[in-house]
Amino acid sequence: MISYEPLYKTLKSRNISTYKLINQYGISRSLLDRLKHNKPISTVTLNDLCNILHCKVEDVILFIEDK
């Protein structure tokens, strides 16, 4: 399973709110909902988030092995 929990820690450490992602960076509310519920996103979206936040992939996603 992929978790986006690290994304929220990265946002907090960079003082970037979800409001700012929507209004300044053009991230859609539906994408934020997908992230909130750990639903799949494209690698293009992952790349965009890493560019916006100037971070590594592991600052956005976490792999958790399925049981």
PDB file of N, CA, C, O and CB in Angstrom:
ATOM      1  N   MET A   1       0.848  -1.179   0.000  1.00  0.00           N
ATOM      2  CA  MET A   1       0.000   0.000   0.000  1.00  0.00           C
ATOM      3  C   MET A   1       0.890   1.238   0.000  1.00  0.00           C
ATOM      4  O   MET A   1       1.961   1.250   0.608  1.00  0.00           O
ATOM      5  CB  MET A   1      -0.963   0.000   1.223  1.00  0.00           C
ATOM      6  N   ILE A   2       0.446   2.241  -0.667  1.00  0.00           N
ATOM      7  CA  ILE A   2       1.149   3.520  -0.687  1.00  0.00           C
ATOM      8  C   ILE A   2       0.406   4.482   0.239  1.00  0.00           C
ATOM      9  O   ILE A   2      -0.814   4.625   0.164  1.00  0.00           O
ATOM     10  CB  ILE A   2       1.249   4.097  -2.147  1.00  0.00           C
ATOM     11  N   SER A   3       1.164   5.129   1.106  1.00  0.00           N
ATOM     12  CA  SER A   3       0.607   6.140   2.003  1.00  0.00           C
ATOM     13  C   SER A   3       1.219   7.494   1.646  1.00  0.00           C
ATOM     14  O   SER A   3       2.403   7.588   1.320  1.00  0.00           O
ATOM     15  CB  SER A   3       0.878   5.778   3.504  1.00  0.00           C
ATOM     16  N   TYR A   4       0.410   8.520   1.712  1.00  0.00           N
ATOM     17  CA  TYR A   4       0.893   9.876   1.438  1.00  0.00           C
ATOM     18  C   TYR A   4       1.107  10.669   2.718  1.00  0.00           C
ATOM     19  O   TYR A   4       1.188  11.897   2.686  1.00  0.00           O
ATOM     20  CB  TYR A   4      -0.088  10.614   0.536  1.00  0.00           C
ATOM     21  N   GLU A   5       1.200   9.973   3.841  1.00  0.00           N
ATOM     22  CA  GLU A   5       1.433  10.629   5.119  1.00  0.00           C
ATOM     23  C   GLU A   5       2.687  11.519   5.114  1.00  0.00           C
ATOM     24  O   GLU A   5       2.654  12.611   5.680  1.00  0.00           O
ATOM     25  CB  GLU A   5       1.552   9.586   6.206  1.00  0.00           C
ATOM     26  N   PRO A   6       3.790  11.080   4.489  1.00  0.00           N
ATOM     27  CA  PRO A   6       4.965  11.960   4.462  1.00  0.00           C
ATOM     28  C   PRO A   6       4.720  13.304   3.767  1.00  0.00           C
ATOM     29  O   PRO A   6       5.360  14.304   4.092  1.00  0.00           O
ATOM     30  CB  PRO A   6       6.100  11.253   3.777  1.00  0.00           C
ATOM     31  N   LEU A   7       3.788  13.317   2.808  1.00  0.00           N
ATOM     32  CA  LEU A   7       3.465  14.568   2.117  1.00  0.00           C
ATOM     33  C   LEU A   7       3.018  15.634   3.097  1.00  0.00           C
ATOM     34  O   LEU A   7       3.449  16.784   3.016  1.00  0.00           O
ATOM     35  CB  LEU A   7       2.379  14.337   1.068  1.00  0.00           C
ATOM     36  N   TYR A   8       2.152  15.249   4.026  1.00  0.00           N
ATOM     37  CA  TYR A   8       1.605  16.232   4.959  1.00  0.00           C
ATOM     38  C   TYR A   8       2.669  16.735   5.932  1.00  0.00           C
ATOM     39  O   TYR A   8       2.626  17.887   6.366  1.00  0.00           O
ATOM     40  CB  TYR A   8       0.435  15.629   5.734  1.00  0.00           C
ATOM     41  N   LYS A   9       3.617  15.873   6.270  1.00  0.00           N
ATOM     42  CA  LYS A   9       4.743  16.314   7.110  1.00  0.00           C
ATOM     43  C   LYS A   9       5.636  17.281   6.331  1.00  0.00           C
ATOM     44  O   LYS A   9       6.120  18.272   6.878  1.00  0.00           O
ATOM     45  CB  LYS A   9       5.574  15.093   7.602  1.00  0.00           C
ATOM     46  N   THR A  10       5.844  16.984   5.059  1.00  0.00           N
ATOM     47  CA  THR A  10       6.656  17.852   4.205  1.00  0.00           C
ATOM     48  C   THR A  10       5.978  19.205   4.010  1.00  0.00           C
ATOM     49  O   THR A  10       6.633  20.245   4.075  1.00  0.00           O
ATOM     50  CB  THR A  10       6.909  17.185   2.842  1.00  0.00           C
ATOM     51  N   LEU A  11       4.674  19.190   3.772  1.00  0.00           N
ATOM     52  CA  LEU A  11       3.930  20.452   3.634  1.00  0.00           C
ATOM     53  C   LEU A  11       4.075  21.295   4.898  1.00  0.00           C
ATOM     54  O   LEU A  11       4.336  22.496   4.829  1.00  0.00           O
ATOM     55  CB  LEU A  11       2.432  20.176   3.344  1.00  0.00           C
ATOM     56  N   LYS A  12       3.903  20.658   6.042  1.00  0.00           N
ATOM     57  CA  LYS A  12       3.996  21.374   7.310  1.00  0.00           C
ATOM     58  C   LYS A  12       5.395  21.953   7.526  1.00  0.00           C
ATOM     59  O   LYS A  12       5.535  23.094   7.966  1.00  0.00           O
ATOM     60  CB  LYS A  12       3.630  20.447   8.466  1.00  0.00           C
ATOM     61  N   SER A  13       6.420  21.172   7.219  1.00  0.00           N
ATOM     62  CA  SER A  13       7.791  21.654   7.426  1.00  0.00           C
ATOM     63  C   SER A  13       8.146  22.815   6.497  1.00  0.00           C
ATOM     64  O   SER A  13       9.036  23.611   6.796  1.00  0.00           O
ATOM     65  CB  SER A  13       8.778  20.515   7.218  1.00  0.00           C
ATOM     66  N   ARG A  14       7.442  22.903   5.369  1.00  0.00           N
ATOM     67  CA  ARG A  14       7.699  23.986   4.409  1.00  0.00           C
ATOM     68  C   ARG A  14       6.665  25.106   4.518  1.00  0.00           C
ATOM     69  O   ARG A  14       6.667  26.039   3.714  1.00  0.00           O
ATOM     70  CB  ARG A  14       7.709  23.433   2.984  1.00  0.00           C
ATOM     71  N   ASN A  15       5.790  25.013   5.505  1.00  0.00           N
ATOM     72  CA  ASN A  15       4.737  26.011   5.719  1.00  0.00           C
ATOM     73  C   ASN A  15       3.883  26.238   4.473  1.00  0.00           C
ATOM     74  O   ASN A  15       3.583  27.375   4.106  1.00  0.00           O
ATOM     75  CB  ASN A  15       5.354  27.325   6.158  1.00  0.00           C
ATOM     76  N   ILE A  16       3.499  25.138   3.833  1.00  0.00           N
ATOM     77  CA  ILE A  16       2.630  25.200   2.661  1.00  0.00           C
ATOM     78  C   ILE A  16       1.312  24.533   3.022  1.00  0.00           C
ATOM     79  O   ILE A  16       1.283  23.370   3.424  1.00  0.00           O
ATOM     80  CB  ILE A  16       3.291  24.511   1.414  1.00  0.00           C
ATOM     81  N   SER A  17       0.231  25.272   2.877  1.00  0.00           N
ATOM     82  CA  SER A  17      -1.097  24.741   3.191  1.00  0.00           C
ATOM     83  C   SER A  17      -1.723  24.128   1.942  1.00  0.00           C
ATOM     84  O   SER A  17      -1.271  24.363   0.822  1.00  0.00           O
ATOM     85  CB  SER A  17      -2.011  25.852   3.763  1.00  0.00           C
ATOM     86  N   THR A  18      -2.763  23.344   2.156  1.00  0.00           N
ATOM     87  CA  THR A  18      -3.488  22.808   1.013  1.00  0.00           C
ATOM     88  C   THR A  18      -4.156  23.944   0.234  1.00  0.00           C
ATOM     89  O   THR A  18      -4.316  23.852  -0.983  1.00  0.00           O
ATOM     90  CB  THR A  18      -4.539  21.774   1.473  1.00  0.00           C
ATOM     91  N   TYR A  19      -4.539  25.001   0.924  1.00  0.00           N
ATOM     92  CA  TYR A  19      -5.104  26.185   0.269  1.00  0.00           C
ATOM     93  C   TYR A  19      -4.095  26.767  -0.730  1.00  0.00           C
ATOM     94  O   TYR A  19      -4.453  27.138  -1.848  1.00  0.00           O
ATOM     95  CB  TYR A  19      -5.503  27.257   1.323  1.00  0.00           C
ATOM     96  N   LYS A  20      -2.851  26.836  -0.310  1.00  0.00           N
ATOM     97  CA  LYS A  20      -1.799  27.373  -1.175  1.00  0.00           C
ATOM     98  C   LYS A  20      -1.552  26.432  -2.357  1.00  0.00           C
ATOM     99  O   LYS A  20      -1.324  26.895  -3.474  1.00  0.00           O
ATOM    100  CB  LYS A  20      -0.491  27.588  -0.373  1.00  0.00           C
ATOM    101  N   LEU A  21      -1.595  25.118  -2.124  1.00  0.00           N
ATOM    102  CA  LEU A  21      -1.430  24.166  -3.229  1.00  0.00           C
ATOM    103  C   LEU A  21      -2.506  24.379  -4.287  1.00  0.00           C
ATOM    104  O   LEU A  21      -2.229  24.329  -5.486  1.00  0.00           O
ATOM    105  CB  LEU A  21      -1.479  22.717  -2.708  1.00  0.00           C
ATOM    106  N   ILE A  22      -3.727  24.614  -3.835  1.00  0.00           N
ATOM    107  CA  ILE A  22      -4.842  24.819  -4.765  1.00  0.00           C
ATOM    108  C   ILE A  22      -4.720  26.148  -5.498  1.00  0.00           C
ATOM    109  O   ILE A  22      -4.796  26.193  -6.725  1.00  0.00           O
ATOM    110  CB  ILE A  22      -6.175  24.759  -4.020  1.00  0.00           C
ATOM    111  N   ASN A  23      -4.533  27.220  -4.753  1.00  0.00           N
ATOM    112  CA  ASN A  23      -4.599  28.555  -5.348  1.00  0.00           C
ATOM    113  C   ASN A  23      -3.308  29.052  -5.979  1.00  0.00           C
ATOM    114  O   ASN A  23      -3.353  29.793  -6.962  1.00  0.00           O
ATOM    115  CB  ASN A  23      -5.017  29.517  -4.320  1.00  0.00           C
ATOM    116  N   GLN A  24      -2.182  28.670  -5.449  1.00  0.00           N
ATOM    117  CA  GLN A  24      -0.918  29.163  -6.005  1.00  0.00           C
ATOM    118  C   GLN A  24      -0.310  28.189  -7.007  1.00  0.00           C
ATOM    119  O   GLN A  24       0.310  28.606  -7.985  1.00  0.00           O
ATOM    120  CB  GLN A  24       0.074  29.429  -4.885  1.00  0.00           C
ATOM    121  N   TYR A  25      -0.488  26.882  -6.762  1.00  0.00           N
ATOM    122  CA  TYR A  25       0.174  25.885  -7.604  1.00  0.00           C
ATOM    123  C   TYR A  25      -0.778  25.135  -8.527  1.00  0.00           C
ATOM    124  O   TYR A  25      -0.337  24.315  -9.332  1.00  0.00           O
ATOM    125  CB  TYR A  25       0.897  24.900  -6.740  1.00  0.00           C
ATOM    126  N   GLY A  26      -2.080  25.402  -8.423  1.00  0.00           N
ATOM    127  CA  GLY A  26      -3.041  24.798  -9.340  1.00  0.00           C
ATOM    128  C   GLY A  26      -3.340  23.324  -9.094  1.00  0.00           C
ATOM    129  O   GLY A  26      -3.794  22.625 -10.000  1.00  0.00           O
ATOM    130  N   ILE A  27      -3.091  22.851  -7.886  1.00  0.00           N
ATOM    131  CA  ILE A  27      -3.424  21.469  -7.543  1.00  0.00           C
ATOM    132  C   ILE A  27      -4.939  21.398  -7.306  1.00  0.00           C
ATOM    133  O   ILE A  27      -5.506  22.232  -6.601  1.00  0.00           O
ATOM    134  CB  ILE A  27      -2.617  20.980  -6.269  1.00  0.00           C
ATOM    135  N   SER A  28      -5.574  20.404  -7.899  1.00  0.00           N
ATOM    136  CA  SER A  28      -7.041  20.317  -7.790  1.00  0.00           C
ATOM    137  C   SER A  28      -7.470  19.743  -6.444  1.00  0.00           C
ATOM    138  O   SER A  28      -6.734  19.007  -5.786  1.00  0.00           O
ATOM    139  CB  SER A  28      -7.610  19.455  -8.924  1.00  0.00           C
ATOM    140  N   ARG A  29      -8.678  20.108  -6.070  1.00  0.00           N
ATOM    141  CA  ARG A  29      -9.254  19.575  -4.823  1.00  0.00           C
ATOM    142  C   ARG A  29      -9.437  18.061  -4.932  1.00  0.00           C
ATOM    143  O   ARG A  29      -9.280  17.338  -3.948  1.00  0.00           O
ATOM    144  CB  ARG A  29     -10.618  20.261  -4.508  1.00  0.00           C
ATOM    145  N   SER A  30      -9.766  17.593  -6.125  1.00  0.00           N
ATOM    146  CA  SER A  30      -9.959  16.153  -6.303  1.00  0.00           C
ATOM    147  C   SER A  30      -8.648  15.394  -6.108  1.00  0.00           C
ATOM    148  O   SER A  30      -8.653  14.283  -5.577  1.00  0.00           O
ATOM    149  CB  SER A  30     -10.536  15.859  -7.694  1.00  0.00           C
ATOM    150  N   LEU A  31      -7.527  15.978  -6.531  1.00  0.00           N
ATOM    151  CA  LEU A  31      -6.233  15.340  -6.297  1.00  0.00           C
ATOM    152  C   LEU A  31      -5.929  15.304  -4.805  1.00  0.00           C
ATOM    153  O   LEU A  31      -5.460  14.287  -4.295  1.00  0.00           O
ATOM    154  CB  LEU A  31      -5.113  16.081  -7.056  1.00  0.00           C
ATOM    155  N   LEU A  32      -6.188  16.387  -4.109  1.00  0.00           N
ATOM    156  CA  LEU A  32      -5.962  16.415  -2.661  1.00  0.00           C
ATOM    157  C   LEU A  32      -6.825  15.371  -1.964  1.00  0.00           C
ATOM    158  O   LEU A  32      -6.395  14.765  -0.982  1.00  0.00           O
ATOM    159  CB  LEU A  32      -6.259  17.814  -2.092  1.00  0.00           C
ATOM    160  N   ASP A  33      -8.046  15.157  -2.466  1.00  0.00           N
ATOM    161  CA  ASP A  33      -8.914  14.132  -1.902  1.00  0.00           C
ATOM    162  C   ASP A  33      -8.324  12.743  -2.148  1.00  0.00           C
ATOM    163  O   ASP A  33      -8.368  11.883  -1.269  1.00  0.00           O
ATOM    164  CB  ASP A  33     -10.330  14.231  -2.504  1.00  0.00           C
ATOM    165  N   ARG A  34      -7.774  12.527  -3.336  1.00  0.00           N
ATOM    166  CA  ARG A  34      -7.130  11.243  -3.650  1.00  0.00           C
ATOM    167  C   ARG A  34      -5.956  11.003  -2.707  1.00  0.00           C
ATOM    168  O   ARG A  34      -5.779   9.894  -2.203  1.00  0.00           O
ATOM    169  CB  ARG A  34      -6.648  11.212  -5.126  1.00  0.00           C
ATOM    170  N   LEU A  35      -5.166  12.028  -2.470  1.00  0.00           N
ATOM    171  CA  LEU A  35      -4.018  11.904  -1.577  1.00  0.00           C
ATOM    172  C   LEU A  35      -4.470  11.624  -0.144  1.00  0.00           C
ATOM    173  O   LEU A  35      -3.891  10.791   0.552  1.00  0.00           O
ATOM    174  CB  LEU A  35      -3.164  13.178  -1.624  1.00  0.00           C
ATOM    175  N   LYS A  36      -5.495  12.322   0.274  1.00  0.00           N
ATOM    176  CA  LYS A  36      -6.010  12.165   1.640  1.00  0.00           C
ATOM    177  C   LYS A  36      -6.481  10.737   1.898  1.00  0.00           C
ATOM    178  O   LYS A  36      -6.351  10.225   3.010  1.00  0.00           O
ATOM    179  CB  LYS A  36      -7.162  13.144   1.892  1.00  0.00           C
ATOM    180  N   HIS A  37      -7.026  10.099   0.868  1.00  0.00           N
ATOM    181  CA  HIS A  37      -7.565   8.749   1.008  1.00  0.00           C
ATOM    182  C   HIS A  37      -6.627   7.674   0.452  1.00  0.00           C
ATOM    183  O   HIS A  37      -7.051   6.544   0.210  1.00  0.00           O
ATOM    184  CB  HIS A  37      -8.904   8.662   0.313  1.00  0.00           C
ATOM    185  N   ASN A  38      -5.362   8.023   0.252  1.00  0.00           N
ATOM    186  CA  ASN A  38      -4.329   7.083  -0.225  1.00  0.00           C
ATOM    187  C   ASN A  38      -4.724   6.345  -1.499  1.00  0.00           C
ATOM    188  O   ASN A  38      -4.458   5.152  -1.645  1.00  0.00           O
ATOM    189  CB  ASN A  38      -4.022   6.073   0.855  1.00  0.00           C
ATOM    190  N   LYS A  39      -5.355   7.059  -2.411  1.00  0.00           N
ATOM    191  CA  LYS A  39      -5.726   6.493  -3.700  1.00  0.00           C
ATOM    192  C   LYS A  39      -4.575   6.709  -4.683  1.00  0.00           C
ATOM    193  O   LYS A  39      -3.734   7.580  -4.465  1.00  0.00           O
ATOM    194  CB  LYS A  39      -7.046   7.131  -4.234  1.00  0.00           C
ATOM    195  N   PRO A  40      -4.531   5.932  -5.751  1.00  0.00           N
ATOM    196  CA  PRO A  40      -3.425   6.037  -6.710  1.00  0.00           C
ATOM    197  C   PRO A  40      -3.349   7.404  -7.397  1.00  0.00           C
ATOM    198  O   PRO A  40      -4.367   8.040  -7.668  1.00  0.00           O
ATOM    199  CB  PRO A  40      -3.561   4.958  -7.760  1.00  0.00           C
ATOM    200  N   ILE A  41      -2.129   7.829  -7.667  1.00  0.00           N
ATOM    201  CA  ILE A  41      -1.872   9.029  -8.464  1.00  0.00           C
ATOM    202  C   ILE A  41      -0.843   8.659  -9.525  1.00  0.00           C
ATOM    203  O   ILE A  41      -0.175   7.632  -9.414  1.00  0.00           O
ATOM    204  CB  ILE A  41      -1.368  10.228  -7.567  1.00  0.00           C
ATOM    205  N   SER A  42      -0.716   9.480 -10.536  1.00  0.00           N
ATOM    206  CA  SER A  42       0.245   9.196 -11.603  1.00  0.00           C
ATOM    207  C   SER A  42       1.653   9.631 -11.198  1.00  0.00           C
ATOM    208  O   SER A  42       1.838  10.429 -10.280  1.00  0.00           O
ATOM    209  CB  SER A  42      -0.173   9.902 -12.903  1.00  0.00           C
ATOM    210  N   THR A  43       2.624   9.090 -11.899  1.00  0.00           N
ATOM    211  CA  THR A  43       4.008   9.505 -11.653  1.00  0.00           C
ATOM    212  C   THR A  43       4.220  10.954 -12.089  1.00  0.00           C
ATOM    213  O   THR A  43       5.094  11.640 -11.559  1.00  0.00           O
ATOM    214  CB  THR A  43       4.994   8.574 -12.394  1.00  0.00           C
ATOM    215  N   VAL A  44       3.437  11.416 -13.040  1.00  0.00           N
ATOM    216  CA  VAL A  44       3.513  12.821 -13.449  1.00  0.00           C
ATOM    217  C   VAL A  44       3.099  13.715 -12.281  1.00  0.00           C
ATOM    218  O   VAL A  44       3.740  14.732 -12.013  1.00  0.00           O
ATOM    219  CB  VAL A  44       2.610  13.089 -14.691  1.00  0.00           C
ATOM    220  N   THR A  45       2.036  13.336 -11.594  1.00  0.00           N
ATOM    221  CA  THR A  45       1.581  14.092 -10.425  1.00  0.00           C
ATOM    222  C   THR A  45       2.617  14.042  -9.314  1.00  0.00           C
ATOM    223  O   THR A  45       2.887  15.050  -8.662  1.00  0.00           O
ATOM    224  CB  THR A  45       0.238  13.549  -9.919  1.00  0.00           C
ATOM    225  N   LEU A  46       3.188  12.880  -9.103  1.00  0.00           N
ATOM    226  CA  LEU A  46       4.238  12.730  -8.098  1.00  0.00           C
ATOM    227  C   LEU A  46       5.419  13.634  -8.428  1.00  0.00           C
ATOM    228  O   LEU A  46       5.972  14.287  -7.542  1.00  0.00           O
ATOM    229  CB  LEU A  46       4.696  11.261  -8.004  1.00  0.00           C
ATOM    230  N   ASN A  47       5.800  13.672  -9.681  1.00  0.00           N
ATOM    231  CA  ASN A  47       6.872  14.551 -10.141  1.00  0.00           C
ATOM    232  C   ASN A  47       6.517  16.018  -9.895  1.00  0.00           C
ATOM    233  O   ASN A  47       7.357  16.792  -9.436  1.00  0.00           O
ATOM    234  CB  ASN A  47       7.153  14.315 -11.634  1.00  0.00           C
ATOM    235  N   ASP A  48       5.282  16.397 -10.198  1.00  0.00           N
ATOM    236  CA  ASP A  48       4.836  17.780  -9.985  1.00  0.00           C
ATOM    237  C   ASP A  48       4.917  18.163  -8.506  1.00  0.00           C
ATOM    238  O   ASP A  48       5.385  19.250  -8.167  1.00  0.00           O
ATOM    239  CB  ASP A  48       3.394  17.963 -10.498  1.00  0.00           C
ATOM    240  N   LEU A  49       4.461  17.269  -7.633  1.00  0.00           N
ATOM    241  CA  LEU A  49       4.520  17.549  -6.192  1.00  0.00           C
ATOM    242  C   LEU A  49       5.965  17.710  -5.712  1.00  0.00           C
ATOM    243  O   LEU A  49       6.268  18.607  -4.925  1.00  0.00           O
ATOM    244  CB  LEU A  49       3.830  16.424  -5.404  1.00  0.00           C
ATOM    245  N   CYS A  50       6.845  16.842  -6.187  1.00  0.00           N
ATOM    246  CA  CYS A  50       8.262  16.939  -5.805  1.00  0.00           C
ATOM    247  C   CYS A  50       8.878  18.242  -6.300  1.00  0.00           C
ATOM    248  O   CYS A  50       9.691  18.844  -5.599  1.00  0.00           O
ATOM    249  CB  CYS A  50       9.052  15.744  -6.359  1.00  0.00           C
ATOM    250  N   ASN A  51       8.505  18.681  -7.489  1.00  0.00           N
ATOM    251  CA  ASN A  51       9.010  19.957  -8.006  1.00  0.00           C
ATOM    252  C   ASN A  51       8.464  21.143  -7.213  1.00  0.00           C
ATOM    253  O   ASN A  51       9.199  22.085  -6.919  1.00  0.00           O
ATOM    254  CB  ASN A  51       8.645  20.110  -9.484  1.00  0.00           C
ATOM    255  N   ILE A  52       7.198  21.099  -6.873  1.00  0.00           N
ATOM    256  CA  ILE A  52       6.586  22.181  -6.093  1.00  0.00           C
ATOM    257  C   ILE A  52       7.243  22.294  -4.726  1.00  0.00           C
ATOM    258  O   ILE A  52       7.545  23.391  -4.257  1.00  0.00           O
ATOM    259  CB  ILE A  52       5.072  21.949  -5.934  1.00  0.00           C
ATOM    260  N   LEU A  53       7.461  21.141  -4.092  1.00  0.00           N
ATOM    261  CA  LEU A  53       7.976  21.120  -2.723  1.00  0.00           C
ATOM    262  C   LEU A  53       9.499  21.051  -2.638  1.00  0.00           C
ATOM    263  O   LEU A  53      10.069  21.125  -1.550  1.00  0.00           O
ATOM    264  CB  LEU A  53       7.391  19.957  -1.989  1.00  0.00           C
ATOM    265  N   HIS A  54      10.159  20.907  -3.799  1.00  0.00           N
ATOM    266  CA  HIS A  54      11.625  20.780  -3.834  1.00  0.00           C
ATOM    267  C   HIS A  54      12.067  19.665  -2.886  1.00  0.00           C
ATOM    268  O   HIS A  54      12.875  19.870  -1.981  1.00  0.00           O
ATOM    269  CB  HIS A  54      12.311  22.128  -3.447  1.00  0.00           C
ATOM    270  N   CYS A  55      11.501  18.469  -3.132  1.00  0.00           N
ATOM    271  CA  CYS A  55      11.785  17.353  -2.230  1.00  0.00           C
ATOM    272  C   CYS A  55      11.991  16.066  -3.018  1.00  0.00           C
ATOM    273  O   CYS A  55      11.856  16.035  -4.241  1.00  0.00           O
ATOM    274  CB  CYS A  55      10.646  17.177  -1.213  1.00  0.00           C
ATOM    275  N   LYS A  56      12.318  15.013  -2.290  1.00  0.00           N
ATOM    276  CA  LYS A  56      12.478  13.682  -2.868  1.00  0.00           C
ATOM    277  C   LYS A  56      11.144  12.948  -2.827  1.00  0.00           C
ATOM    278  O   LYS A  56      10.229  13.336  -2.101  1.00  0.00           O
ATOM    279  CB  LYS A  56      13.568  12.878  -2.115  1.00  0.00           C
ATOM    280  N   VAL A  57      11.048  11.891  -3.610  1.00  0.00           N
ATOM    281  CA  VAL A  57       9.838  11.077  -3.660  1.00  0.00           C
ATOM    282  C   VAL A  57       9.471  10.568  -2.269  1.00  0.00           C
ATOM    283  O   VAL A  57       8.296  10.550  -1.901  1.00  0.00           O
ATOM    284  CB  VAL A  57      10.023   9.899  -4.624  1.00  0.00           C
ATOM    285  N   GLU A  58      10.472  10.157  -1.499  1.00  0.00           N
ATOM    286  CA  GLU A  58      10.179   9.609  -0.174  1.00  0.00           C
ATOM    287  C   GLU A  58       9.675  10.658   0.812  1.00  0.00           C
ATOM    288  O   GLU A  58       9.242  10.313   1.912  1.00  0.00           O
ATOM    289  CB  GLU A  58      11.411   8.951   0.386  1.00  0.00           C
ATOM    290  N   ASP A  59       9.726  11.929   0.432  1.00  0.00           N
ATOM    291  CA  ASP A  59       9.127  12.991   1.239  1.00  0.00           C
ATOM    292  C   ASP A  59       7.635  13.152   0.945  1.00  0.00           C
ATOM    293  O   ASP A  59       6.943  13.942   1.587  1.00  0.00           O
ATOM    294  CB  ASP A  59       9.853  14.312   0.990  1.00  0.00           C
ATOM    295  N   VAL A  60       7.151  12.386  -0.042  1.00  0.00           N
ATOM    296  CA  VAL A  60       5.756  12.465  -0.456  1.00  0.00           C
ATOM    297  C   VAL A  60       5.015  11.150  -0.215  1.00  0.00           C
ATOM    298  O   VAL A  60       3.860  11.149   0.211  1.00  0.00           O
ATOM    299  CB  VAL A  60       5.671  12.846  -1.925  1.00  0.00           C
ATOM    300  N   ILE A  61       5.686  10.035  -0.490  1.00  0.00           N
ATOM    301  CA  ILE A  61       5.027   8.746  -0.366  1.00  0.00           C
ATOM    302  C   ILE A  61       5.796   7.795   0.543  1.00  0.00           C
ATOM    303  O   ILE A  61       6.998   7.940   0.769  1.00  0.00           O
ATOM    304  CB  ILE A  61       4.851   8.124  -1.730  1.00  0.00           C
ATOM    305  N   LEU A  62       5.062   6.827   1.049  1.00  0.00           N
ATOM    306  CA  LEU A  62       5.635   5.780   1.888  1.00  0.00           C
ATOM    307  C   LEU A  62       5.026   4.457   1.467  1.00  0.00           C
ATOM    308  O   LEU A  62       3.807   4.330   1.361  1.00  0.00           O
ATOM    309  CB  LEU A  62       5.387   6.058   3.406  1.00  0.00           C
ATOM    310  N   PHE A  63       5.884   3.470   1.228  1.00  0.00           N
ATOM    311  CA  PHE A  63       5.400   2.132   0.879  1.00  0.00           C
ATOM    312  C   PHE A  63       5.215   1.335   2.156  1.00  0.00           C
ATOM    313  O   PHE A  63       6.112   1.256   2.996  1.00  0.00           O
ATOM    314  CB  PHE A  63       6.382   1.406  -0.090  1.00  0.00           C
ATOM    315  N   ILE A  64       4.029   0.742   2.289  1.00  0.00           N
ATOM    316  CA  ILE A  64       3.715  -0.133   3.410  1.00  0.00           C
ATOM    317  C   ILE A  64       3.320  -1.479   2.817  1.00  0.00           C
ATOM    318  O   ILE A  64       2.355  -1.576   2.058  1.00  0.00           O
ATOM    319  CB  ILE A  64       2.567   0.464   4.323  1.00  0.00           C
ATOM    320  N   GLU A  65       4.066  -2.501   3.165  1.00  0.00           N
ATOM    321  CA  GLU A  65       3.815  -3.824   2.598  1.00  0.00           C
ATOM    322  C   GLU A  65       2.435  -4.335   3.009  1.00  0.00           C
ATOM    323  O   GLU A  65       2.034  -4.239   4.169  1.00  0.00           O
ATOM    324  CB  GLU A  65       4.905  -4.816   3.043  1.00  0.00           C
ATOM    325  N   ASP A  66       1.717  -4.885   2.015  1.00  0.00           N
ATOM    326  CA  ASP A  66       0.394  -5.474   2.292  1.00  0.00           C
ATOM    327  C   ASP A  66       0.562  -6.746   3.101  1.00  0.00           C
ATOM    328  O   ASP A  66       1.540  -7.477   2.945  1.00  0.00           O
ATOM    329  CB  ASP A  66      -0.377  -5.773   0.974  1.00  0.00           C
ATOM    330  N   LYS A  67      -0.402  -6.995   3.963  1.00  0.00           N
ATOM    331  CA  LYS A  67      -0.350  -8.205   4.800  1.00  0.00           C
ATOM    332  C   LYS A  67      -1.083  -9.347   4.159  1.00  0.00           C
ATOM    333  O   LYS A  67      -1.140 -10.439   4.724  1.00  0.00           O
ATOM    334  CB  LYS A  67      -0.934  -7.937   6.174  1.00  0.00           C
TER     335      LYS A  67
END
